[in-house]
């Protein structure tokens, strides 16, 4: 199943995670599009007494801001 939601606001990730956890058949894995979304989702999972990876598998894409800045500096040189 795929659930798409607007996570542009801080509450969006929490709301989406809560909605997934409230489904009759809770997912076994949640995908978050970036690190900040993952952190918000992880917080919501913890509020529900769930741990990663014991109770829920989680996947997210890693976008290191510091790495991007370093890369841009290297390009400018």
C-alpha positions in Angstrom: 0.0 0.0 0.0 1.2 3.5 -0.7 0.0 6.5 1.2 0.9 10.0 -0.1 0.5 13.0 2.1 1.7 16.6 2.3 4.6 16.7 4.7 5.5 20.3 3.9 4.4 21.3 7.4 6.0 20.0 10.6 2.7 18.3 11.6 2.4 16.5 8.3 4.8 13.7 9.1 3.3 13.0 12.5 -0.2 13.1 11.0 0.8 10.7 8.2 2.6 8.3 10.6 -0.4 8.3 13.0 -2.8 7.5 10.0 -0.6 4.6 9.0 -0.5 3.2 12.5 -4.3 3.5 12.8 -4.9 1.3 9.8 -6.6 -2.0 10.5 -3.6 -3.8 9.0 -0.6 -1.7 10.2 2.3 -1.6 7.7 5.5 -3.4 8.5 7.6 -0.7 6.9 7.3 3.1 6.4 9.3 5.0 3.9 10.2 8.6 4.7 11.6 10.9 1.9 14.4 12.5 3.9 16.1 12.7 7.2 13.9 15.3 8.8 10.8 13.4 7.9 12.4 10.2 9.3 13.1 12.0 12.6 9.5 13.2 12.9 8.2 9.7 12.0 10.6 8.1 14.5 9.3 10.4 17.2 5.7 9.5 16.4 6.6 5.8 16.5 8.2 6.2 19.9 5.1 7.9 21.2 3.1 4.8 20.2 5.6 2.6 22.0 7.1 1.2 18.8 10.8 0.7 18.3 12.8 0.5 15.1 13.6 -2.2 13.8 11.9 -4.5 16.4 8.3 -3.3 15.8 8.6 -1.3 12.6 11.0 -1.2 9.7 11.9 2.2 8.3 13.5 3.4 5.1 14.5 6.9 4.3 16.8 8.7 1.9 19.8 10.4 3.4 20.5 14.0 2.4 23.4 15.3 4.3 23.2 19.1 4.3 26.9 19.4 5.3 28.0 17.1 2.5 26.1 19.2 0.0 27.7 22.4 1.3 31.2 20.8 1.1 30.5 19.5 -2.4 29.4 23.0 -3.6 32.6 24.5 -2.0 34.7 22.0 -4.0 32.9 22.9 -7.2 33.5 26.6 -6.7 37.3 26.0 -6.2 
